[in-house]
Amino acid sequence: MAEATTDNAKSMSIIVTKGTLDWAYPPFILATTAAAMDVDVTLFFTFYGLTLLKKDLDLQITPFGNAAMEMPMMGMHFKMPNIVNMIPGVDAACTTMMKNLIKKKGVASIEELREAAILSDVKIIACQMTLDLFEYKKEDLIDGVTLGGAATYMENALKSDINLYI
């Protein structure tokens, strides 16, 4: 009688292109969740997503062009009209509101999620071209990051069961 294999090994690659506070959560949450489910995960950070790997984070959000952004306030949900973005300080105020909401609700910080990803053996690749383009150095990035280019991403993506673009 042939022994049934229990090998359900899966792999996932995520290309991360955005570096704002609100766009930082999906790749790290998906990566750490998948890793906890024994999925082999690779995150490839390019263009503005690369800033999520910097040692010193100063992540912001902007409601501009985000019609779905609603913030809970005074028991209601307040939508931020695009015209409000013309007022100086609105992005900073929205960022502060979001950070306070994250803290109040007990949501892990991006720093904590990055650390969880590293501890979960998520492969983190920083785009070398983007590093050069924006004149960053590898020393500007957190430990545990590998440098690679588009070919590195493609090599990984072509053999992955799941590919996501965030």
N, CA, C and O of each residue as an XYZ file, in Angstrom:
664
protein
N       0.839     -1.169      0.000
C       0.000      0.000      0.000
C       0.893      1.245      0.000
O       1.773      1.390      0.849
N       0.660      2.119     -0.941
C       1.470      3.329     -1.055
C       1.121      4.293      0.065
O      -0.044      4.494      0.408
N       2.171      4.882      0.622
C       1.974      5.838      1.705
C       1.543      7.182      1.125
O       2.166      7.680      0.186
N       0.499      7.763      1.668
C       0.011      9.061      1.186
C       0.987     10.145      1.611
O       1.498     10.146      2.731
N       1.226     11.047      0.708
C       2.117     12.157      1.057
C       1.297     13.257      1.711
O       0.166     13.538      1.314
N       1.877     13.851      2.692
C       1.219     14.964      3.388
C       1.895     16.284      3.053
O       1.692     17.294      3.726
N       2.700     16.256      2.003
C       3.437     17.450      1.621
C       2.526     18.389      0.830
O       2.266     18.168     -0.353
N       2.053     19.425      1.489
C       1.233     20.441      0.833
C       2.009     21.743      0.723
O       1.427     22.827      0.780
N       3.304     21.638      0.566
C       4.149     22.830      0.532
C       3.679     23.774     -0.569
O       3.492     23.375     -1.718
N       3.500     25.001     -0.196
C       3.095     26.051     -1.124
C       4.111     27.175     -1.024
O       4.844     27.294     -0.042
N       4.133     27.986     -2.052
C       5.005     29.152     -2.016
C       4.236     30.367     -2.521
O       3.312     30.252     -3.326
N       4.641     31.529     -2.029
C       3.965     32.765     -2.381
C       5.000     33.869     -2.535
O       5.944     33.968     -1.751
N       4.811     34.685     -3.544
C       5.651     35.876     -3.678
C       4.741     37.093     -3.716
O       3.657     37.073     -4.298
N       5.218     38.144     -3.080
C       4.476     39.411     -3.060
C       5.433     40.508     -3.488
O       6.516     40.659     -2.922
N       5.026     41.274     -4.493
C       5.813     42.434     -4.897
C       5.186     43.653     -4.214
O       3.992     43.916     -4.359
N       6.012     44.390     -3.470
C       5.544     45.500     -2.643
C       6.034     46.803     -3.271
O       7.237     47.041     -3.366
N       5.085     47.648     -3.701
C       5.452     48.860     -4.437
C       5.040     50.159     -3.755
O       5.368     51.242     -4.238
N       4.332     50.060     -2.647
C       3.835     51.277     -2.001
C       4.405     51.391     -0.589
O       4.582     50.385      0.097
N       4.692     52.616     -0.160
C       5.382     52.804      1.105
C       4.670     53.685      2.105
O       5.311     54.275      2.975
N       3.347     53.785      1.997
C       2.624     54.568      2.995
C       2.163     53.654      4.126
O       2.159     52.431      3.984
N       1.778     54.249      5.239
C       1.378     53.486      6.413
C       0.235     52.519      6.093
O       0.281     51.351      6.481
N      -0.780     53.002      5.393
C      -1.928     52.147      5.101
C      -1.594     51.027      4.117
O      -2.196     49.955      4.182
N      -0.655     51.252      3.216
C      -0.259     50.214      2.253
C       0.829     49.302      2.809
O       1.165     48.300      2.178
N       1.380     49.620      3.963
C       2.417     48.775      4.559
C       1.825     47.530      5.212
O       2.487     46.495      5.283
N       0.609     47.618      5.679
C       0.014     46.496      6.408
C      -0.280     45.261      5.557
O       0.101     44.164      5.965
N      -0.930     45.374      4.407
C      -1.293     44.155      3.667
C      -0.140     43.195      3.371
O      -0.290     41.999      3.621
N       1.003     43.655      2.853
C       2.043     42.664      2.548
C       2.595     41.957      3.778
O       2.857     40.755      3.737
N       2.776     42.698      4.878
C       3.336     42.080      6.081
C       2.330     41.153      6.753
O       2.704     40.082      7.233
N       1.063     41.548      6.793
C       0.047     40.676      7.397
C      -0.128     39.410      6.568
O      -0.174     38.311      7.120
N      -0.225     39.553      5.248
C      -0.376     38.367      4.395
C       0.850     37.458      4.486
O       0.718     36.236      4.548
N       2.034     38.054      4.492
C       3.267     37.260      4.538
C       3.392     36.497      5.845
O       3.710     35.308      5.838
N       3.147     37.164      6.968
C       3.297     36.486      8.250
C       2.198     35.444      8.464
O       2.443     34.397      9.064
N       1.002     35.725      7.982
C      -0.081     34.751      8.087
C       0.232     33.519      7.245
O       0.079     32.389      7.708
N       0.671     33.740      6.011
C       1.019     32.616      5.136
C       2.175     31.812      5.723
O       2.155     30.581      5.692
N       3.171     32.494      6.252
C       4.320     31.793      6.843
C       3.865     30.934      8.029
O       4.372     29.830      8.229
N       2.910     31.441      8.810
C       2.379     30.671      9.938
C       1.625     29.432      9.460
O       1.436     28.480     10.217
N       1.198     29.455      8.199
C       0.494     28.314      7.606
C       1.445     27.453      6.767
O       1.009     26.700      5.896
N       2.746     27.573      7.042
C       3.788     26.797      6.369
C       3.912     27.076      4.873
O       4.269     26.194      4.092
N       3.614     28.310      4.488
C       3.826     28.734      3.108
C       5.195     29.392      3.039
O       5.545     30.193      3.905
N       5.962     29.060      2.025
C       7.271     29.664      1.792
C       7.030     31.021      1.126
O       6.555     31.078     -0.008
N       7.354     32.111      1.823
C       6.984     33.457      1.374
C       8.217     34.282      1.028
O       9.214     34.276      1.749
N       8.123     34.988     -0.089
C       9.140     35.958     -0.485
C       8.463     37.304     -0.719
O       7.478     37.396     -1.451
N       9.001     38.345     -0.091
C       8.551     39.716     -0.321
C       9.617     40.435     -1.132
O      10.793     40.422     -0.767
N       9.212     41.061     -2.232
C      10.135     41.823     -3.079
C       9.714     43.284     -3.018
O       8.636     43.643     -3.491
N      10.569     44.135     -2.430
C      10.272     45.545     -2.223
C      10.929     46.376     -3.312
O      12.148     46.341     -3.480
N      10.124     47.121     -4.046
C      10.646     47.946     -5.123
C       9.976     49.322     -5.101
O       8.918     49.492     -4.495
N      10.581     50.278     -5.751
C      10.143     51.666     -5.784
C       9.741     52.133     -4.397
O      10.518     51.950     -3.460
N       8.576     52.722     -4.216
C       8.244     53.326     -2.925
C       8.056     52.292     -1.820
O       8.131     52.630     -0.639
N       7.816     51.055     -2.183
C       7.725     49.993     -1.193
C       9.035     49.767     -0.463
O       9.047     49.284      0.669
N      10.142     50.116     -1.112
C      11.461     49.926     -0.502
C      11.596     50.696      0.813
O      12.327     50.268      1.706
N      10.902     51.820      0.938
C      11.013     52.617      2.163
C      10.526     51.851      3.390
O      10.881     52.204      4.515
N       9.722     50.812      3.193
C       9.231     50.014      4.324
C      10.345     49.203      4.973
O      10.171     48.667      6.068
N      11.480     49.113      4.305
C      12.614     48.362      4.834
C      13.651     49.252      5.513
O      14.639     48.754      6.053
N      13.434     50.556      5.489
C      14.388     51.454      6.131
C      14.389     51.246      7.640
O      13.351     50.968      8.240
N      15.563     51.383      8.245
C      15.693     51.212      9.696
C      14.796     52.193     10.441
O      14.090     51.823     11.379
N      14.837     53.422     10.015
C      14.044     54.465     10.670
C      12.817     54.768      9.816
O      12.918     55.382      8.754
N      11.659     54.327     10.297
C      10.420     54.551      9.562
C       9.753     55.850      9.994
O       9.728     56.192     11.177
N       9.224     56.552      9.028
C       8.378     57.712      9.286
C       7.221     57.622      8.294
O       7.086     58.452      7.395
N       6.392     56.599      8.476
C       5.331     56.322      7.519
C       4.175     57.298      7.683
O       3.777     57.630      8.799
N       3.654     57.742      6.576
C       2.544     58.684      6.531
C       1.410     58.072      5.703
O       1.599     57.073      5.010
N       0.259     58.677      5.789
C      -0.832     58.333      4.883
C      -1.323     59.618      4.247
O      -1.065     60.715      4.744
N      -2.028     59.469      3.153
C      -2.685     60.616      2.553
C      -4.071     60.184      2.095
O      -4.216     59.148      1.445
N      -5.071     60.955      2.423
C      -6.410     60.613      1.962
C      -6.646     61.015      0.511
O      -7.680     60.673     -0.062
N      -5.691     61.743     -0.096
C      -5.870     62.226     -1.461
C      -6.045     61.062     -2.425
O      -5.207     60.162     -2.482
N      -7.111     61.082     -3.164
C      -7.371     60.042     -4.159
C      -7.851     58.737     -3.556
O      -7.958     57.738     -4.267
N      -8.141     58.720     -2.268
C      -8.606     57.507     -1.614
C     -10.038     57.739     -1.129
O     -10.276     58.030      0.043
N     -10.969     57.606     -2.051
C     -12.370     57.877     -1.736
C     -12.942     56.890     -0.722
O     -13.961     57.175     -0.095
N     -12.305     55.745     -0.556
C     -12.807     54.735      0.383
C     -12.343     54.992      1.809
O     -12.777     54.297      2.728
N     -11.486     55.955      2.013
C     -10.949     56.193      3.352
C     -12.019     56.806      4.250
O     -12.497     57.917      4.019
N     -12.376     56.049      5.276
C     -13.302     56.523      6.300
C     -12.642     56.343      7.655
O     -12.050     55.297      7.923
N     -12.735     57.335      8.498
C     -12.171     57.246      9.839
C     -13.308     57.259     10.845
O     -14.197     58.107     10.761
N     -13.294     56.319     11.810
C     -14.339     56.346     12.832
C     -14.113     57.515     13.789
O     -13.049     57.654     14.392
N     -15.138     58.344     13.907
C     -15.069     59.507     14.803
C     -16.449     59.757     15.395
O     -17.449     59.768     14.676
N     -16.497     59.954     16.688
C     -17.739     60.298     17.388
C     -18.880     59.344     17.046
O     -20.020     59.770     16.865
N     -18.568     58.050     16.958
C     -19.593     57.049     16.698
C     -20.055     56.954     15.258
O     -20.984     56.209     14.947
N     -19.407     57.712     14.371
C     -19.774     57.680     12.945
C     -18.516     57.395     12.135
O     -17.427     57.257     12.692
N     -18.673     57.308     10.834
C     -17.543     57.176      9.924
C     -17.472     58.428      9.071
O     -18.425     58.784      8.378
N     -16.335     59.085      9.133
C     -16.151     60.355      8.449
C     -15.314     60.134      7.185
O     -14.183     59.653      7.259
N     -15.881     60.491      6.023
C     -15.141     60.408      4.759
C     -14.400     61.716      4.531
O     -14.913     62.802      4.800
N     -13.185     61.583      4.030
C     -12.342     62.749      3.796
C     -12.460     63.161      2.325
O     -11.950     62.457      1.454
N     -13.119     64.279      2.032
C     -13.208     64.720      0.634
C     -11.832     65.148      0.105
O     -11.021     65.696      0.851
N     -11.578     64.899     -1.173
C     -10.285     65.231     -1.767
C      -9.929     66.706     -1.624
O      -8.752     67.038     -1.479
N     -10.887     67.570     -1.662
C     -10.616     69.006     -1.592
C      -9.922     69.393     -0.283
O      -9.182     70.375     -0.241
N     -10.159     68.625      0.780
C      -9.570     68.912      2.087
C      -8.044     68.817      2.035
O      -7.354     69.449      2.834
N      -7.522     68.031      1.101
C      -6.075     67.852      1.008
C      -5.324     69.121      0.630
O      -4.100     69.177      0.744
N      -6.040     70.127      0.188
C      -5.399     71.395     -0.138
C      -5.016     72.164      1.127
O      -4.212     73.094      1.069
N      -5.579     71.787      2.241
C      -5.309     72.476      3.507
C      -3.993     71.937      4.085
O      -3.849     70.727      4.255
N      -3.046     72.810      4.384
C      -1.782     72.346      4.964
C      -2.003     71.580      6.265
O      -2.817     71.975      7.100
N      -1.277     70.494      6.424
C      -1.331     69.719      7.650
C      -2.353     68.599      7.667
O      -2.419     67.844      8.638
N      -3.155     68.471      6.613
C      -4.186     67.431      6.601
C      -3.563     66.035      6.587
O      -4.021     65.145      7.304
N      -2.525     65.839      5.779
C      -1.871     64.522      5.750
C      -1.312     64.159      7.124
O      -1.449     63.019      7.569
N      -0.687     65.117      7.793
C      -0.135     64.863      9.127
C      -1.248     64.538     10.121
O      -1.093     63.645     10.954
N      -2.351     65.244     10.039
C      -3.475     64.988     10.939
C      -4.066     63.607     10.675
O      -4.370     62.873     11.616
N      -4.230     63.250      9.413
C      -4.764     61.920      9.071
C      -3.814     60.823      9.534
O      -4.255     59.785     10.027
N      -2.518     61.046      9.378
C      -1.530     60.070      9.832
C      -1.618     59.882     11.334
O      -1.597     58.753     11.823
N      -1.717     60.979     12.069
C      -1.833     60.906     13.525
C      -3.103     60.159     13.925
O      -3.081     59.325     14.830
N      -4.210     60.463     13.247
C      -5.465     59.775     13.547
C      -5.328     58.269     13.296
O      -5.791     57.458     14.098
N      -4.696     57.903     12.188
C      -4.536     56.484     11.850
C      -3.626     55.788     12.861
O      -3.931     54.683     13.309
N      -2.526     56.417     13.219
C      -1.614     55.825     14.201
C      -2.295     55.657     15.553
O      -2.086     54.652     16.232
N      -3.103     56.630     15.945
C      -3.839     56.518     17.202
C      -4.864     55.390     17.146
O      -5.042     54.664     18.124
N      -5.531     55.241     16.016
C      -6.510     54.178     15.846
C      -5.828     52.803     15.893
O      -6.340     51.872     16.514
N      -4.682     52.689     15.239
C      -3.914     51.438     15.243
C      -3.530     51.066     16.675
O      -3.678     49.917     17.093
N      -3.037     52.051     17.412
C      -2.630     51.810     18.807
C      -3.835     51.447     19.671
O      -3.786     50.495     20.449
N      -4.914     52.213     19.529
C      -6.127     51.996     20.326
C      -6.697     50.595     20.097
O      -7.180     49.963     21.036
N      -6.644     50.113     18.869
C      -7.225     48.814     18.527
C      -6.243     47.660     18.752
O      -6.593     46.499     18.543
N      -5.016     47.977     19.178
C      -4.042     46.933     19.481
C      -3.458     46.254     18.251
O      -3.011     45.109     18.326
N      -3.459     46.940     17.137
C      -2.887     46.395     15.902
C      -1.366     46.518     15.978
O      -0.840     47.542     16.412
N      -0.684     45.494     15.563
C       0.782     45.497     15.588
C       1.325     46.635     14.724
O       0.721     47.011     13.719
N       2.452     47.166     15.123
C       3.105     48.213     14.332
C       3.805     47.571     13.132
O       3.999     46.356     13.095
N       4.174     48.378     12.175
C       4.908     47.860     11.017
C       6.256     47.307     11.472
O       6.706     46.284     10.957
N       6.902     47.965     12.423
C       8.165     47.449     12.941
C       7.982     46.049     13.525
O       8.808     45.165     13.297
N       6.898     45.851     14.277
C       6.617     44.534     14.860
C       6.320     43.502     13.778
O       6.768     42.359     13.870
N       5.572     43.896     12.761
C       5.251     42.968     11.672
C       6.493     42.612     10.855
O       6.643     41.473     10.413
N       7.379     43.585     10.655
C       8.638     43.285      9.946
C       9.433     42.258     10.722
O       9.937     41.293     10.149
N       9.547     42.464     12.036
C      10.292     41.537     12.882
C       9.646     40.152     12.852
O      10.344     39.140     12.784
N       8.319     40.109     12.904
C       7.607     38.826     12.836
C       7.881     38.130     11.507
O       8.030     36.908     11.468
N       7.949     38.889     10.426
C       8.244     38.307      9.112
C       9.638     37.687      9.108
O       9.828     36.574      8.617
N      10.596     38.402      9.647
C      11.970     37.889      9.695
C      12.043     36.636     10.562
O      12.676     35.650     10.185
N      11.393     36.678     11.725
C      11.396     35.520     12.626
C      10.649     34.323     12.027
O      10.886     33.179     12.414
N       9.747     34.597     11.082
C       8.976     33.537     10.416
C       9.658     33.035      9.151
O       9.070     32.278      8.379
N      10.900     33.460      8.942
C      11.688     33.054      7.770
C      11.104     33.509      6.433
O      11.295     32.851      5.411
N      10.392     34.636      6.445
C       9.954     35.236      5.188
C      11.199     35.807      4.519
O      11.971     36.529      5.150
N      11.392     35.486      3.256
C      12.528     36.036      2.512
C      12.188     37.463      2.111
O      11.147     37.717      1.505
N      13.065     38.383      2.450
C      12.844     39.796      2.148
C      13.923     40.254      1.177
O      15.114     40.232      1.487
N      13.478     40.669     -0.006
C      14.400     41.103     -1.049
C      14.153     42.578     -1.350
O      13.022     42.987     -1.614
N      15.213     43.362     -1.309
C      15.162     44.779     -1.671
C      15.675     44.924     -3.094
O      16.705     44.352     -3.452
N      14.959     45.684     -3.896
C      15.333     45.886     -5.296
C      16.612     46.736     -5.388
O      16.644     47.893     -4.968
N      17.640     46.133     -5.939
C      18.930     46.820     -6.074
C      18.805     48.068     -6.945
O      19.392     49.103     -6.629
N      18.044     47.980     -8.045
C      17.889     49.139     -8.931
C      17.237     50.303     -8.188
O      17.649     51.452     -8.348
N      16.226     50.010     -7.381
C      15.545     51.057     -6.614
C      16.484     51.645     -5.571
O      16.492     52.855     -5.349
N      17.268     50.798     -4.937
C      18.258     51.265     -3.975
C      19.189     52.276     -4.642
O      19.461     53.346     -4.097
N      19.669     51.915     -5.829
C      20.563     52.807     -6.579
C      19.838     54.069     -7.038
O      20.374     55.172     -6.936
N      18.620     53.900     -7.542
C      17.848     55.015     -8.080
C      17.612     56.095     -7.018
O      17.782     57.284     -7.288
N      17.224     55.681     -5.827
C      16.919     56.637     -4.763
C      18.111     56.909     -3.849
O      17.977     57.564     -2.815
N      19.272     56.400     -4.241
C      20.526     56.633     -3.535
C      20.485     56.215     -2.066
O      20.972     56.927     -1.187
N      19.890     55.038     -1.820
C      19.957     54.415     -0.500
C      21.146     53.478     -0.466
O      21.660     53.063     -1.504
N      21.575     53.151      0.741
C      22.627     52.155      0.929
C      22.021     50.976      1.663
O      21.013     51.124      2.355
N      22.622     49.813      1.520
C      22.116     48.645      2.227
C      22.106     48.897      3.736
O      21.261     48.359      4.451
N      23.039     49.712      4.216
C      23.109     50.031      5.638
C      21.888     50.812      6.120
O      21.609     50.852      7.318
N      21.155     51.435      5.184
C      19.942     52.173      5.546
C      18.790     51.226      5.866
O      17.792     51.630      6.463
N      18.936     49.965      5.467
C      17.853     48.998      5.595
C      18.014     48.119      6.826
O      19.104     47.993      7.384
N      16.909     47.518      7.235
C      16.931     46.603      8.381
C      17.799     45.394      8.059
O      18.059     45.101      6.892
N      18.239     44.703      9.085
C      19.008     43.475      8.905
C      18.091     42.374      8.366
O      16.879     42.399      8.578
N      18.681     41.428      7.679
C      17.922     40.294      7.165
C      17.400     40.487      5.762
O      16.627     39.666      5.267
N      17.814     41.569      5.108
C      17.358     41.876      3.751
C      18.389     41.392      2.746
O      19.592     41.564      2.944
N      17.911     40.785      1.664
C      18.767     40.382      0.553
C      18.550     41.367     -0.582
O      17.434     41.845     -0.786
N      19.606     41.672     -1.321
C      19.465     42.540     -2.486
C      19.259     41.686     -3.728
O      19.838     40.608     -3.857
N      18.432     42.178     -4.635
C      18.184     41.474     -5.887
C      17.505     42.409     -6.862
O      17.145     43.535     -6.519
N      17.338     41.934     -8.069
C      16.699     42.744     -9.097
C      15.461     42.075     -9.638
O      14.945     41.122     -9.057
N      14.993     42.584    -10.755
C      13.786     42.051    -11.384
C      13.942     40.571    -11.716
O      12.993     39.799    -11.579
N      15.125     40.178    -12.148
C      15.345     38.764    -12.472
C      15.208     37.896    -11.220
O      14.692     36.781    -11.292
N      15.665     38.400    -10.087
C      15.519     37.674     -8.820
C      14.047     37.498     -8.487
O      13.615     36.417     -8.086
N      13.277     38.574     -8.655
C      11.842     38.486     -8.398
C      11.194     37.490     -9.354
O      10.428     36.624     -8.930
N      11.496     37.613    -10.627
C      10.868     36.745    -11.628
C      11.215     35.280    -11.391
O      10.354     34.410    -11.521
N      12.442     35.009    -11.051
C      12.865     33.631    -10.773
C      12.010     33.036     -9.660
O      11.594     31.880     -9.724
N      11.761     33.845     -8.649
C      10.942     33.403     -7.527
C       9.472     33.315     -7.905
O       8.804     32.333     -7.580
N       8.964     34.332     -8.590
C       7.544     34.380     -8.955
C       7.155     33.247     -9.896
O       6.057     32.701     -9.795
N       8.048     32.897    -10.804
C       7.732     31.853    -11.778
C       7.540     30.482    -11.144
O       6.870     29.621    -11.714
N       8.117     30.280     -9.985
C       7.952     28.985     -9.324
C       6.990     29.048     -8.132
O       6.798     28.051     -7.435
N       6.392     30.212     -7.902
C       5.468     30.375     -6.775
C       4.059     29.928     -7.148
O       3.625     30.073     -8.291
N       3.360     29.385     -6.165
C       1.963     28.998     -6.358
C       1.053     30.217     -6.348
O       0.028     30.249     -7.029
N       1.444     31.221     -5.565
C       0.633     32.426     -5.405
C       1.527     33.634     -5.635
O       2.611     33.725     -5.058
N       1.079     34.566     -6.477
C       1.802     35.815     -6.708
C       0.849     36.982     -6.474
O      -0.245     37.030     -7.037
N       1.277     37.913     -5.643
C       0.459     39.081     -5.340
C       1.237     40.354     -5.645
O       2.460     40.408     -5.510
N       0.498     41.369     -6.058
C       1.076     42.685     -6.337
C       0.386     43.682     -5.414
O      -0.825     43.889     -5.498
N       1.172     44.297     -4.530
C       0.587     45.252     -3.579
C       1.326     46.570     -3.692
O       1.002     47.523     -2.983
